[in-house]
Amino acid sequence: MESTVLPLSQGMSQRGYRIVEAAEYMGVTPWFVEVKIRSGELPALKLCRHYTILKQDMDTFLDRQRAALLDKHRSSLTQSAKDAA
């Protein structure tokens, strides 16, 4: 029996993504997504031997990564200013 993938109706948005789709959404490789899932940094549901990643979890993960990067940048600027003084 062949499975059929139906397009989402207009106005409906996709809630769960497989690893390859999640990677495309986040702009990273599928390998990176799987590593982050296995490390526990990116929550995912394991359904029928496949991971499903929720959009809100991807957005939260990306926000945390961005905040960490900004904090690191700010602290390096602060350290540079102290070194210059």
PyMOL Python script that loads the backbone (N, CA, C, O; Angstrom):
from pymol import cmd

cmd.read_pdbstr("""\
ATOM      1  N   MET A   1       0.841  -1.188   0.000  1.00  0.00           N
ATOM      2  CA  MET A   1       0.000   0.000   0.000  1.00  0.00           C
ATOM      3  C   MET A   1       0.883   1.248   0.000  1.00  0.00           C
ATOM      4  O   MET A   1       1.810   1.358   0.803  1.00  0.00           O
ATOM      5  N   GLU A   2       0.603   2.154  -0.872  1.00  0.00           N
ATOM      6  CA  GLU A   2       1.399   3.361  -1.034  1.00  0.00           C
ATOM      7  C   GLU A   2       0.823   4.461  -0.150  1.00  0.00           C
ATOM      8  O   GLU A   2      -0.390   4.668  -0.109  1.00  0.00           O
ATOM      9  N   SER A   3       1.720   5.173   0.569  1.00  0.00           N
ATOM     10  CA  SER A   3       1.232   6.269   1.405  1.00  0.00           C
ATOM     11  C   SER A   3       1.174   7.547   0.581  1.00  0.00           C
ATOM     12  O   SER A   3       1.985   7.758  -0.320  1.00  0.00           O
ATOM     13  N   THR A   4       0.228   8.374   0.896  1.00  0.00           N
ATOM     14  CA  THR A   4       0.049   9.625   0.185  1.00  0.00           C
ATOM     15  C   THR A   4       0.228  10.770   1.161  1.00  0.00           C
ATOM     16  O   THR A   4      -0.347  10.765   2.250  1.00  0.00           O
ATOM     17  N   VAL A   5       1.027  11.751   0.770  1.00  0.00           N
ATOM     18  CA  VAL A   5       1.210  12.937   1.589  1.00  0.00           C
ATOM     19  C   VAL A   5       0.295  14.010   1.034  1.00  0.00           C
ATOM     20  O   VAL A   5       0.398  14.400  -0.129  1.00  0.00           O
ATOM     21  N   LEU A   6      -0.591  14.476   1.880  1.00  0.00           N
ATOM     22  CA  LEU A   6      -1.532  15.509   1.456  1.00  0.00           C
ATOM     23  C   LEU A   6      -0.990  16.881   1.831  1.00  0.00           C
ATOM     24  O   LEU A   6      -0.427  17.043   2.914  1.00  0.00           O
ATOM     25  N   PRO A   7      -1.148  17.869   0.960  1.00  0.00           N
ATOM     26  CA  PRO A   7      -0.687  19.222   1.290  1.00  0.00           C
ATOM     27  C   PRO A   7      -1.519  19.791   2.426  1.00  0.00           C
ATOM     28  O   PRO A   7      -2.681  19.427   2.602  1.00  0.00           O
ATOM     29  N   LEU A   8      -0.910  20.690   3.199  1.00  0.00           N
ATOM     30  CA  LEU A   8      -1.643  21.340   4.270  1.00  0.00           C
ATOM     31  C   LEU A   8      -2.687  22.280   3.677  1.00  0.00           C
ATOM     32  O   LEU A   8      -2.447  22.936   2.663  1.00  0.00           O
ATOM     33  N   SER A   9      -3.833  22.334   4.317  1.00  0.00           N
ATOM     34  CA  SER A   9      -4.878  23.244   3.865  1.00  0.00           C
ATOM     35  C   SER A   9      -4.421  24.676   4.049  1.00  0.00           C
ATOM     36  O   SER A   9      -3.591  24.969   4.909  1.00  0.00           O
ATOM     37  N   GLN A  10      -4.959  25.552   3.248  1.00  0.00           N
ATOM     38  CA  GLN A  10      -4.602  26.961   3.379  1.00  0.00           C
ATOM     39  C   GLN A  10      -4.979  27.426   4.777  1.00  0.00           C
ATOM     40  O   GLN A  10      -6.045  27.081   5.286  1.00  0.00           O
ATOM     41  N   GLY A  11      -4.108  28.206   5.390  1.00  0.00           N
ATOM     42  CA  GLY A  11      -4.373  28.718   6.719  1.00  0.00           C
ATOM     43  C   GLY A  11      -3.859  27.810   7.821  1.00  0.00           C
ATOM     44  O   GLY A  11      -3.747  28.239   8.969  1.00  0.00           O
ATOM     45  N   MET A  12      -3.545  26.569   7.497  1.00  0.00           N
ATOM     46  CA  MET A  12      -2.999  25.655   8.497  1.00  0.00           C
ATOM     47  C   MET A  12      -1.480  25.673   8.388  1.00  0.00           C
ATOM     48  O   MET A  12      -0.930  25.737   7.289  1.00  0.00           O
ATOM     49  N   SER A  13      -0.817  25.617   9.517  1.00  0.00           N
ATOM     50  CA  SER A  13       0.638  25.567   9.478  1.00  0.00           C
ATOM     51  C   SER A  13       1.104  24.227  10.032  1.00  0.00           C
ATOM     52  O   SER A  13       0.431  23.602  10.851  1.00  0.00           O
ATOM     53  N   GLN A  14       2.261  23.809   9.567  1.00  0.00           N
ATOM     54  CA  GLN A  14       2.815  22.544  10.007  1.00  0.00           C
ATOM     55  C   GLN A  14       3.310  22.695  11.437  1.00  0.00           C
ATOM     56  O   GLN A  14       3.948  23.692  11.773  1.00  0.00           O
ATOM     57  N   ARG A  15       3.021  21.712  12.280  1.00  0.00           N
ATOM     58  CA  ARG A  15       3.410  21.783  13.685  1.00  0.00           C
ATOM     59  C   ARG A  15       4.647  20.936  13.976  1.00  0.00           C
ATOM     60  O   ARG A  15       5.521  21.357  14.734  1.00  0.00           O
ATOM     61  N   GLY A  16       4.725  19.757  13.384  1.00  0.00           N
ATOM     62  CA  GLY A  16       5.839  18.856  13.629  1.00  0.00           C
ATOM     63  C   GLY A  16       6.656  18.636  12.373  1.00  0.00           C
ATOM     64  O   GLY A  16       6.113  18.578  11.269  1.00  0.00           O
ATOM     65  N   TYR A  17       7.968  18.514  12.544  1.00  0.00           N
ATOM     66  CA  TYR A  17       8.878  18.359  11.421  1.00  0.00           C
ATOM     67  C   TYR A  17       9.762  17.140  11.634  1.00  0.00           C
ATOM     68  O   TYR A  17      10.140  16.840  12.767  1.00  0.00           O
ATOM     69  N   ARG A  18      10.093  16.445  10.572  1.00  0.00           N
ATOM     70  CA  ARG A  18      11.091  15.388  10.628  1.00  0.00           C
ATOM     71  C   ARG A  18      12.465  16.040  10.626  1.00  0.00           C
ATOM     72  O   ARG A  18      12.572  17.250  10.428  1.00  0.00           O
ATOM     73  N   ILE A  19      13.510  15.263  10.842  1.00  0.00           N
ATOM     74  CA  ILE A  19      14.858  15.817  10.990  1.00  0.00           C
ATOM     75  C   ILE A  19      15.285  16.644   9.778  1.00  0.00           C
ATOM     76  O   ILE A  19      15.809  17.746   9.938  1.00  0.00           O
ATOM     77  N   VAL A  20      15.070  16.131   8.580  1.00  0.00           N
ATOM     78  CA  VAL A  20      15.500  16.864   7.374  1.00  0.00           C
ATOM     79  C   VAL A  20      14.724  18.171   7.239  1.00  0.00           C
ATOM     80  O   VAL A  20      15.303  19.201   6.895  1.00  0.00           O
ATOM     81  N   GLU A  21      13.423  18.137   7.506  1.00  0.00           N
ATOM     82  CA  GLU A  21      12.610  19.354   7.422  1.00  0.00           C
ATOM     83  C   GLU A  21      13.025  20.357   8.496  1.00  0.00           C
ATOM     84  O   GLU A  21      13.091  21.559   8.240  1.00  0.00           O
ATOM     85  N   ALA A  22      13.303  19.855   9.697  1.00  0.00           N
ATOM     86  CA  ALA A  22      13.730  20.728  10.792  1.00  0.00           C
ATOM     87  C   ALA A  22      15.062  21.402  10.445  1.00  0.00           C
ATOM     88  O   ALA A  22      15.261  22.585  10.721  1.00  0.00           O
ATOM     89  N   ALA A  23      15.961  20.638   9.843  1.00  0.00           N
ATOM     90  CA  ALA A  23      17.253  21.194   9.438  1.00  0.00           C
ATOM     91  C   ALA A  23      17.065  22.319   8.428  1.00  0.00           C
ATOM     92  O   ALA A  23      17.712  23.362   8.528  1.00  0.00           O
ATOM     93  N   GLU A  24      16.188  22.112   7.464  1.00  0.00           N
ATOM     94  CA  GLU A  24      15.906  23.154   6.473  1.00  0.00           C
ATOM     95  C   GLU A  24      15.325  24.387   7.143  1.00  0.00           C
ATOM     96  O   GLU A  24      15.714  25.511   6.826  1.00  0.00           O
ATOM     97  N   TYR A  25      14.394  24.184   8.069  1.00  0.00           N
ATOM     98  CA  TYR A  25      13.746  25.297   8.773  1.00  0.00           C
ATOM     99  C   TYR A  25      14.773  26.116   9.558  1.00  0.00           C
ATOM    100  O   TYR A  25      14.726  27.347   9.568  1.00  0.00           O
ATOM    101  N   MET A  26      15.710  25.407  10.221  1.00  0.00           N
ATOM    102  CA  MET A  26      16.681  26.092  11.076  1.00  0.00           C
ATOM    103  C   MET A  26      17.935  26.525  10.336  1.00  0.00           C
ATOM    104  O   MET A  26      18.745  27.271  10.886  1.00  0.00           O
ATOM    105  N   GLY A  27      18.111  26.072   9.099  1.00  0.00           N
ATOM    106  CA  GLY A  27      19.278  26.464   8.320  1.00  0.00           C
ATOM    107  C   GLY A  27      20.549  25.747   8.742  1.00  0.00           C
ATOM    108  O   GLY A  27      21.641  26.310   8.678  1.00  0.00           O
ATOM    109  N   VAL A  28      20.399  24.504   9.174  1.00  0.00           N
ATOM    110  CA  VAL A  28      21.545  23.687   9.601  1.00  0.00           C
ATOM    111  C   VAL A  28      21.471  22.339   8.896  1.00  0.00           C
ATOM    112  O   VAL A  28      20.572  22.100   8.090  1.00  0.00           O
ATOM    113  N   THR A  29      22.422  21.458   9.204  1.00  0.00           N
ATOM    114  CA  THR A  29      22.419  20.137   8.585  1.00  0.00           C
ATOM    115  C   THR A  29      21.557  19.162   9.392  1.00  0.00           C
ATOM    116  O   THR A  29      21.366  19.357  10.593  1.00  0.00           O
ATOM    117  N   PRO A  30      21.038  18.120   8.746  1.00  0.00           N
ATOM    118  CA  PRO A  30      20.297  17.089   9.488  1.00  0.00           C
ATOM    119  C   PRO A  30      21.156  16.453  10.580  1.00  0.00           C
ATOM    120  O   PRO A  30      20.647  16.108  11.646  1.00  0.00           O
ATOM    121  N   TRP A  31      22.445  16.299  10.323  1.00  0.00           N
ATOM    122  CA  TRP A  31      23.348  15.735  11.324  1.00  0.00           C
ATOM    123  C   TRP A  31      23.351  16.591  12.593  1.00  0.00           C
ATOM    124  O   TRP A  31      23.284  16.056  13.699  1.00  0.00           O
ATOM    125  N   PHE A  32      23.428  17.919  12.438  1.00  0.00           N
ATOM    126  CA  PHE A  32      23.420  18.842  13.574  1.00  0.00           C
ATOM    127  C   PHE A  32      22.138  18.680  14.381  1.00  0.00           C
ATOM    128  O   PHE A  32      22.175  18.638  15.610  1.00  0.00           O
ATOM    129  N   VAL A  33      21.008  18.591  13.691  1.00  0.00           N
ATOM    130  CA  VAL A  33      19.713  18.426  14.377  1.00  0.00           C
ATOM    131  C   VAL A  33      19.705  17.133  15.182  1.00  0.00           C
ATOM    132  O   VAL A  33      19.289  17.125  16.340  1.00  0.00           O
ATOM    133  N   GLU A  34      20.164  16.038  14.576  1.00  0.00           N
ATOM    134  CA  GLU A  34      20.161  14.759  15.280  1.00  0.00           C
ATOM    135  C   GLU A  34      21.085  14.781  16.497  1.00  0.00           C
ATOM    136  O   GLU A  34      20.747  14.224  17.541  1.00  0.00           O
ATOM    137  N   VAL A  35      22.239  15.415  16.371  1.00  0.00           N
ATOM    138  CA  VAL A  35      23.166  15.528  17.498  1.00  0.00           C
ATOM    139  C   VAL A  35      22.512  16.298  18.647  1.00  0.00           C
ATOM    140  O   VAL A  35      22.613  15.893  19.805  1.00  0.00           O
ATOM    141  N   LYS A  36      21.851  17.394  18.330  1.00  0.00           N
ATOM    142  CA  LYS A  36      21.205  18.209  19.359  1.00  0.00           C
ATOM    143  C   LYS A  36      20.028  17.467  20.003  1.00  0.00           C
ATOM    144  O   LYS A  36      19.766  17.645  21.193  1.00  0.00           O
ATOM    145  N   ILE A  37      19.328  16.649  19.239  1.00  0.00           N
ATOM    146  CA  ILE A  37      18.246  15.838  19.805  1.00  0.00           C
ATOM    147  C   ILE A  37      18.828  14.810  20.767  1.00  0.00           C
ATOM    148  O   ILE A  37      18.350  14.665  21.892  1.00  0.00           O
ATOM    149  N   ARG A  38      19.851  14.103  20.325  1.00  0.00           N
ATOM    150  CA  ARG A  38      20.445  13.046  21.153  1.00  0.00           C
ATOM    151  C   ARG A  38      21.100  13.600  22.423  1.00  0.00           C
ATOM    152  O   ARG A  38      21.149  12.915  23.445  1.00  0.00           O
ATOM    153  N   SER A  39      21.605  14.843  22.360  1.00  0.00           N
ATOM    154  CA  SER A  39      22.219  15.456  23.541  1.00  0.00           C
ATOM    155  C   SER A  39      21.175  16.024  24.500  1.00  0.00           C
ATOM    156  O   SER A  39      21.492  16.361  25.641  1.00  0.00           O
ATOM    157  N   GLY A  40      19.923  16.130  24.032  1.00  0.00           N
ATOM    158  CA  GLY A  40      18.857  16.662  24.871  1.00  0.00           C
ATOM    159  C   GLY A  40      18.682  18.165  24.762  1.00  0.00           C
ATOM    160  O   GLY A  40      17.825  18.740  25.432  1.00  0.00           O
ATOM    161  N   GLU A  41      19.487  18.807  23.924  1.00  0.00           N
ATOM    162  CA  GLU A  41      19.378  20.262  23.767  1.00  0.00           C
ATOM    163  C   GLU A  41      18.156  20.668  22.947  1.00  0.00           C
ATOM    164  O   GLU A  41      17.618  21.761  23.121  1.00  0.00           O
ATOM    165  N   LEU A  42      17.728  19.786  22.060  1.00  0.00           N
ATOM    166  CA  LEU A  42      16.566  20.055  21.212  1.00  0.00           C
ATOM    167  C   LEU A  42      15.529  18.963  21.481  1.00  0.00           C
ATOM    168  O   LEU A  42      15.742  17.806  21.120  1.00  0.00           O
ATOM    169  N   PRO A  43      14.419  19.321  22.107  1.00  0.00           N
ATOM    170  CA  PRO A  43      13.397  18.312  22.401  1.00  0.00           C
ATOM    171  C   PRO A  43      12.798  17.739  21.123  1.00  0.00           C
ATOM    172  O   PRO A  43      12.624  18.452  20.135  1.00  0.00           O
ATOM    173  N   ALA A  44      12.486  16.456  21.150  1.00  0.00           N
ATOM    174  CA  ALA A  44      11.858  15.803  19.999  1.00  0.00           C
ATOM    175  C   ALA A  44      11.042  14.614  20.493  1.00  0.00           C
ATOM    176  O   ALA A  44      11.348  14.005  21.518  1.00  0.00           O
ATOM    177  N   LEU A  45      10.015  14.309  19.748  1.00  0.00           N
ATOM    178  CA  LEU A  45       9.185  13.141  20.021  1.00  0.00           C
ATOM    179  C   LEU A  45       9.648  12.016  19.116  1.00  0.00           C
ATOM    180  O   LEU A  45       9.926  12.239  17.938  1.00  0.00           O
ATOM    181  N   LYS A  46       9.733  10.822  19.651  1.00  0.00           N
ATOM    182  CA  LYS A  46      10.082   9.690  18.800  1.00  0.00           C
ATOM    183  C   LYS A  46       8.797   8.919  18.534  1.00  0.00           C
ATOM    184  O   LYS A  46       8.280   8.224  19.409  1.00  0.00           O
ATOM    185  N   LEU A  47       8.296   9.053  17.325  1.00  0.00           N
ATOM    186  CA  LEU A  47       7.047   8.419  16.922  1.00  0.00           C
ATOM    187  C   LEU A  47       7.328   7.474  15.765  1.00  0.00           C
ATOM    188  O   LEU A  47       7.865   7.886  14.737  1.00  0.00           O
ATOM    189  N   CYS A  48       6.969   6.216  15.931  1.00  0.00           N
ATOM    190  CA  CYS A  48       7.142   5.227  14.855  1.00  0.00           C
ATOM    191  C   CYS A  48       8.578   5.206  14.329  1.00  0.00           C
ATOM    192  O   CYS A  48       8.788   5.224  13.116  1.00  0.00           O
ATOM    193  N   ARG A  49       9.540   5.170  15.199  1.00  0.00           N
ATOM    194  CA  ARG A  49      10.964   5.101  14.866  1.00  0.00           C
ATOM    195  C   ARG A  49      11.504   6.358  14.188  1.00  0.00           C
ATOM    196  O   ARG A  49      12.628   6.346  13.687  1.00  0.00           O
ATOM    197  N   HIS A  50      10.745   7.419  14.163  1.00  0.00           N
ATOM    198  CA  HIS A  50      11.198   8.680  13.564  1.00  0.00           C
ATOM    199  C   HIS A  50      11.038   9.793  14.587  1.00  0.00           C
ATOM    200  O   HIS A  50      10.101   9.798  15.386  1.00  0.00           O
ATOM    201  N   TYR A  51      11.970  10.732  14.546  1.00  0.00           N
ATOM    202  CA  TYR A  51      11.862  11.897  15.420  1.00  0.00           C
ATOM    203  C   TYR A  51      10.932  12.921  14.782  1.00  0.00           C
ATOM    204  O   TYR A  51      10.944  13.127  13.569  1.00  0.00           O
ATOM    205  N   THR A  52      10.131  13.555  15.625  1.00  0.00           N
ATOM    206  CA  THR A  52       9.304  14.685  15.215  1.00  0.00           C
ATOM    207  C   THR A  52       9.661  15.848  16.125  1.00  0.00           C
ATOM    208  O   THR A  52       9.603  15.739  17.350  1.00  0.00           O
ATOM    209  N   ILE A  53      10.029  16.954  15.510  1.00  0.00           N
ATOM    210  CA  ILE A  53      10.435  18.140  16.255  1.00  0.00           C
ATOM    211  C   ILE A  53       9.358  19.195  16.075  1.00  0.00           C
ATOM    212  O   ILE A  53       8.975  19.519  14.951  1.00  0.00           O
ATOM    213  N   LEU A  54       8.876  19.728  17.183  1.00  0.00           N
ATOM    214  CA  LEU A  54       7.836  20.751  17.121  1.00  0.00           C
ATOM    215  C   LEU A  54       8.437  22.105  16.770  1.00  0.00           C
ATOM    216  O   LEU A  54       9.548  22.440  17.182  1.00  0.00           O
ATOM    217  N   LYS A  55       7.678  22.871  16.002  1.00  0.00           N
ATOM    218  CA  LYS A  55       8.134  24.189  15.551  1.00  0.00           C
ATOM    219  C   LYS A  55       8.477  25.084  16.738  1.00  0.00           C
ATOM    220  O   LYS A  55       9.491  25.781  16.716  1.00  0.00           O
ATOM    221  N   GLN A  56       7.642  25.070  17.770  1.00  0.00           N
ATOM    222  CA  GLN A  56       7.904  25.938  18.926  1.00  0.00           C
ATOM    223  C   GLN A  56       9.202  25.536  19.637  1.00  0.00           C
ATOM    224  O   GLN A  56       9.893  26.394  20.188  1.00  0.00           O
ATOM    225  N   ASP A  57       9.538  24.249  19.631  1.00  0.00           N
ATOM    226  CA  ASP A  57      10.801  23.811  20.230  1.00  0.00           C
ATOM    227  C   ASP A  57      11.994  24.268  19.404  1.00  0.00           C
ATOM    228  O   ASP A  57      13.033  24.630  19.957  1.00  0.00           O
ATOM    229  N   MET A  58      11.851  24.251  18.083  1.00  0.00           N
ATOM    230  CA  MET A  58      12.937  24.756  17.228  1.00  0.00           C
ATOM    231  C   MET A  58      13.141  26.247  17.450  1.00  0.00           C
ATOM    232  O   MET A  58      14.275  26.716  17.548  1.00  0.00           O
ATOM    233  N   ASP A  59      12.035  26.995  17.529  1.00  0.00           N
ATOM    234  CA  ASP A  59      12.142  28.438  17.751  1.00  0.00           C
ATOM    235  C   ASP A  59      12.791  28.742  19.098  1.00  0.00           C
ATOM    236  O   ASP A  59      13.628  29.640  19.193  1.00  0.00           O
ATOM    237  N   THR A  60      12.413  28.004  20.138  1.00  0.00           N
ATOM    238  CA  THR A  60      13.002  28.191  21.463  1.00  0.00           C
ATOM    239  C   THR A  60      14.492  27.870  21.435  1.00  0.00           C
ATOM    240  O   THR A  60      15.295  28.606  22.008  1.00  0.00           O
ATOM    241  N   PHE A  61      14.867  26.774  20.769  1.00  0.00           N
ATOM    242  CA  PHE A  61      16.269  26.389  20.641  1.00  0.00           C
ATOM    243  C   PHE A  61      17.064  27.497  19.944  1.00  0.00           C
ATOM    244  O   PHE A  61      18.137  27.883  20.409  1.00  0.00           O
ATOM    245  N   LEU A  62      16.533  28.005  18.827  1.00  0.00           N
ATOM    246  CA  LEU A  62      17.240  29.058  18.088  1.00  0.00           C
ATOM    247  C   LEU A  62      17.361  30.331  18.917  1.00  0.00           C
ATOM    248  O   LEU A  62      18.396  30.997  18.879  1.00  0.00           O
ATOM    249  N   ASP A  63      16.319  30.674  19.662  1.00  0.00           N
ATOM    250  CA  ASP A  63      16.374  31.856  20.531  1.00  0.00           C
ATOM    251  C   ASP A  63      17.444  31.700  21.609  1.00  0.00           C
ATOM    252  O   ASP A  63      18.170  32.649  21.906  1.00  0.00           O
ATOM    253  N   ARG A  64      17.543  30.501  22.200  1.00  0.00           N
ATOM    254  CA  ARG A  64      18.568  30.242  23.223  1.00  0.00           C
ATOM    255  C   ARG A  64      19.970  30.342  22.625  1.00  0.00           C
ATOM    256  O   ARG A  64      20.876  30.898  23.246  1.00  0.00           O
ATOM    257  N   GLN A  65      20.145  29.802  21.419  1.00  0.00           N
ATOM    258  CA  GLN A  65      21.453  29.868  20.766  1.00  0.00           C
ATOM    259  C   GLN A  65      21.836  31.314  20.478  1.00  0.00           C
ATOM    260  O   GLN A  65      22.987  31.710  20.665  1.00  0.00           O
ATOM    261  N   ARG A  66      20.872  32.090  20.027  1.00  0.00           N
ATOM    262  CA  ARG A  66      21.124  33.499  19.722  1.00  0.00           C
ATOM    263  C   ARG A  66      21.474  34.270  20.988  1.00  0.00           C
ATOM    264  O   ARG A  66      22.402  35.078  20.986  1.00  0.00           O
ATOM    265  N   ALA A  67      20.731  34.024  22.077  1.00  0.00           N
ATOM    266  CA  ALA A  67      20.998  34.710  23.346  1.00  0.00           C
ATOM    267  C   ALA A  67      22.391  34.362  23.864  1.00  0.00           C
ATOM    268  O   ALA A  67      23.103  35.236  24.358  1.00  0.00           O
ATOM    269  N   ALA A  68      22.780  33.107  23.755  1.00  0.00           N
ATOM    270  CA  ALA A  68      24.107  32.693  24.207  1.00  0.00           C
ATOM    271  C   ALA A  68      25.194  33.374  23.380  1.00  0.00           C
ATOM    272  O   ALA A  68      26.214  33.805  23.918  1.00  0.00           O
ATOM    273  N   LEU A  69      24.973  33.466  22.081  1.00  0.00           N
ATOM    274  CA  LEU A  69      25.943  34.124  21.207  1.00  0.00           C
ATOM    275  C   LEU A  69      26.068  35.608  21.548  1.00  0.00           C
ATOM    276  O   LEU A  69      27.173  36.149  21.587  1.00  0.00           O
ATOM    277  N   LEU A  70      24.933  36.265  21.794  1.00  0.00           N
ATOM    278  CA  LEU A  70      24.962  37.687  22.150  1.00  0.00           C
ATOM    279  C   LEU A  70      25.657  37.903  23.487  1.00  0.00           C
ATOM    280  O   LEU A  70      26.428  38.851  23.638  1.00  0.00           O
ATOM    281  N   ASP A  71      25.390  37.024  24.470  1.00  0.00           N
ATOM    282  CA  ASP A  71      26.051  37.143  25.773  1.00  0.00           C
ATOM    283  C   ASP A  71      27.560  36.987  25.630  1.00  0.00           C
ATOM    284  O   ASP A  71      28.329  37.727  26.242  1.00  0.00           O
ATOM    285  N   LYS A  72      27.975  36.025  24.822  1.00  0.00           N
ATOM    286  CA  LYS A  72      29.404  35.792  24.598  1.00  0.00           C
ATOM    287  C   LYS A  72      30.041  37.016  23.940  1.00  0.00           C
ATOM    288  O   LYS A  72      31.143  37.427  24.303  1.00  0.00           O
ATOM    289  N   HIS A  73      29.331  37.591  22.969  1.00  0.00           N
ATOM    290  CA  HIS A  73      29.839  38.774  22.271  1.00  0.00           C
ATOM    291  C   HIS A  73      29.956  39.957  23.234  1.00  0.00           C
ATOM    292  O   HIS A  73      30.956  40.675  23.234  1.00  0.00           O
ATOM    293  N   ARG A  74      28.916  40.147  24.055  1.00  0.00           N
ATOM    294  CA  ARG A  74      28.935  41.255  25.015  1.00  0.00           C
ATOM    295  C   ARG A  74      30.079  41.098  26.013  1.00  0.00           C
ATOM    296  O   ARG A  74      30.771  42.068  26.323  1.00  0.00           O
ATOM    297  N   SER A  75      30.279  39.887  26.514  1.00  0.00           N
ATOM    298  CA  SER A  75      31.345  39.685  27.500  1.00  0.00           C
ATOM    299  C   SER A  75      32.725  39.893  26.880  1.00  0.00           C
ATOM    300  O   SER A  75      33.635  40.379  27.552  1.00  0.00           O
ATOM    301  N   SER A  76      32.891  39.533  25.614  1.00  0.00           N
ATOM    302  CA  SER A  76      34.197  39.759  24.972  1.00  0.00           C
ATOM    303  C   SER A  76      34.419  41.250  24.746  1.00  0.00           C
ATOM    304  O   SER A  76      35.548  41.727  24.850  1.00  0.00           O
ATOM    305  N   LEU A  77      33.356  41.991  24.437  1.00  0.00           N
ATOM    306  CA  LEU A  77      33.501  43.447  24.288  1.00  0.00           C
ATOM    307  C   LEU A  77      33.845  44.097  25.618  1.00  0.00           C
ATOM    308  O   LEU A  77      34.680  44.999  25.679  1.00  0.00           O
ATOM    309  N   THR A  78      33.202  43.637  26.679  1.00  0.00           N
ATOM    310  CA  THR A  78      33.475  44.173  28.015  1.00  0.00           C
ATOM    311  C   THR A  78      34.928  43.878  28.399  1.00  0.00           C
ATOM    312  O   THR A  78      35.618  44.752  28.924  1.00  0.00           O
ATOM    313  N   GLN A  79      35.386  42.671  28.143  1.00  0.00           N
ATOM    314  CA  GLN A  79      36.763  42.300  28.462  1.00  0.00           C
ATOM    315  C   GLN A  79      37.753  43.127  27.646  1.00  0.00           C
ATOM    316  O   GLN A  79      38.786  43.548  28.167  1.00  0.00           O
ATOM    317  N   SER A  80      37.445  43.361  26.376  1.00  0.00           N
ATOM    318  CA  SER A  80      38.315  44.188  25.527  1.00  0.00           C
ATOM    319  C   SER A  80      38.422  45.611  26.055  1.00  0.00           C
ATOM    320  O   SER A  80      39.498  46.209  26.035  1.00  0.00           O
ATOM    321  N   ALA A  81      37.290  46.154  26.531  1.00  0.00           N
ATOM    322  CA  ALA A  81      37.278  47.504  27.068  1.00  0.00           C
ATOM    323  C   ALA A  81      38.107  47.587  28.349  1.00  0.00           C
ATOM    324  O   ALA A  81      38.813  48.570  28.578  1.00  0.00           O
ATOM    325  N   LYS A  82      38.017  46.543  29.184  1.00  0.00           N
ATOM    326  CA  LYS A  82      38.799  46.516  30.425  1.00  0.00           C
ATOM    327  C   LYS A  82      40.300  46.416  30.116  1.00  0.00           C
ATOM    328  O   LYS A  82      41.124  47.073  30.754  1.00  0.00           O
ATOM    329  N   ASP A  83      40.633  45.582  29.127  1.00  0.00           N
ATOM    330  CA  ASP A  83      42.046  45.422  28.731  1.00  0.00           C
ATOM    331  C   ASP A  83      42.616  46.710  28.169  1.00  0.00           C
ATOM    332  O   ASP A  83      43.793  47.007  28.373  1.00  0.00           O
ATOM    333  N   ALA A  84      41.796  47.482  27.461  1.00  0.00           N
ATOM    334  CA  ALA A  84      42.263  48.727  26.852  1.00  0.00           C
ATOM    335  C   ALA A  84      42.460  49.816  27.903  1.00  0.00           C
ATOM    336  O   ALA A  84      43.251  50.736  27.697  1.00  0.00           O
ATOM    337  N   ALA A  85      41.753  49.722  29.017  1.00  0.00           N
ATOM    338  CA  ALA A  85      41.822  50.770  30.048  1.00  0.00           C
ATOM    339  C   ALA A  85      43.024  50.670  30.929  1.00  0.00           C
ATOM    340  O   ALA A  85      43.198  51.488  31.832  1.00  0.00           O
TER     341      ALA A  85
END
""", "prot")
cmd.dss("prot")
cmd.show_as("cartoon", "prot")
cmd.util.cbc("prot")
cmd.orient("prot")
